[in-house]
Amino acid sequence: MVTVFERRATSLEQPINLDLTWDRSRAYTVDYKTYNELLNRGRHEQKNDREEGRPNDERYLIIDSYCEIEVYDRISELAPITRPRILVMLGIITFVTGKALTPFGFFSSYTNVAEYGSTNPEKEPLLISGGQNHSAELKEILQAMQGLSANHQILIYSLLDRWRKACYLEEESEDSYLYEDETILACFHILELLGDQYSDHLDNDTDEKVQHFTTEVLENIFFVKNKNTQAELAKLIHATLSAQKTVKPKILRMLQELGLLQPKSKALIERFLDHRNAIAHGRENLYEAKAAIYPLKPFFNHLKDIYEDIDTIRIVSARAIAAFLGTSLWKEQWDELIKNEVPVYEEVQAFNKAKLYEGMTWQEVEDGTTQGVNVAVLIHYYCKGTLHVQPFSMALSKYIREVELSENNAYPVLYTSAILADSTDASLAAASQKQIAALSDSQFLAKYEIRDVLKELTYQGKEPKWLKAYLIERAETKQP
């Protein structure tokens, strides 16, 4: 065997200060002068580069790797050996910064025979990107990965690579919207793989509960103590439960064991599971005769919720990986995400059932001072089709009659009024129509178009008839 040294380099679009050592490889950044020295570039090339007006602060990513090859192998053919290590380190860096790094741009390389058994010196982890010092997070994840079993290390390599791909796809979709579906699938695949790690726990708990149930029923109720009968009953129960052992309970069990399961995170997973299924299995009704809502996308959308933020599932998958490793990475983003998630529908049901809105001022209903249920949350569930128009009307009839218009509440008032303007309650419909007229004559709708609300509700299958007629009349009479 012969030890061979390989050095690869690429320029970076954003300034990064980095020093990372992993698996006999070291990734670090240098300036332009050091890059030239390390890669032994000639004076002619340096002169041409300077003439290009190259910025003084440009950074280069260097990856040094040591590995063993057979004596009959060529040292110029190291890529199949070193590429996996490069991808792992790029995955670690991407996971810490949230910005995808790929091996596409490596344009300089150098290889040579080294002293047998050579390796890179250990350096203190360093990672500064975007003006933020991520060195502590880098050190934390490296220490966590070093303590993993071989199988779990391979799992983490796979998860980090999948997550890096999701980041890359999301960045590529920022303007084109080309890879939104693929991004969701990549992130959900991470959750599925992590969920598989806890499937045995799910099976063991099921076996224990079924065993306890069959014993309790047969022996304490029917006074039957027969092992064959108990086995037959257990078999029937397991056969019934087998249909429930889908990816959903595995993921939820994983979140539970990682301390991430709560009503909002459960609802979030269920929502994205619907998205994942729509993408993976397709929908028959992708075609839309009119793409009513901007931004217009290059393909028909698998997601009915066109306003879904796909960055949500990226944060969820990142926090799941970090929690599985026992680290604090992505906790701040996770906490902020859960905080901003809409209350679960069960809380809306409880809000409506208790008629809590009756004892609240319009301002309290608008702000959501009770259980976080506010006007925006009620609109959200109405548009999804979860909340029917009658409880929606009851919850907001007092609000729409008493609300004082302002620039801050113009949009929720407009949305609510557009829905309630078609109410069978004549006084409620009149109050809603009055609010729309007042908004039309005010300066509060500078950021919004009334017709956009019409288009959005129509797209969601809830066309506001009065509002449509109102806009037609205004257009025909050419009112401002």
Secondary structure, 3 states (H helix, E strand, C coil): CEEEEEEEEEECCCCEEEEEEECCEEEEEECHHHHHHHCCCCHHHHHHHHHCCCCCCCCEEEEEEEEEECCCCCCCCCHHHHHHHHHHHHHHHHHHHCCCCCHHHCCEEEEEECCCCCCCCCCCCEEEECCEECHHHHHHHHHHHHCCCHHHHHHHHHHHHHHHHHHHHHHHHHHHCCCHHHHHHHHHHHHHHHHHCCHHHHHHHHHHHHHHHHHHHHHHCCCCCCHHHHHHHHHHHHHHHHHHCCHHHHHHHHHHHCCCCCHHHHHHHHHHHHHHHHHHHCCCCCCCCCCCCCCCCCCCCCCCCCCCCCHHHHHHHHHHHHHHHCCCCCHHHHHHHHHHCCCCHHHHHHHHHCCHHHHCCHHHHHHCCCCCCCHHHHHHHHHHCCCCHHHHHHHHHHHHHHCCCCCCCHHHHHHHHHHHCCCCCHHHHHHHHHHHHHHHHCCCCCCCCHHHHHHHHHHCCCCCHHHHHHHHHHHHHCCC
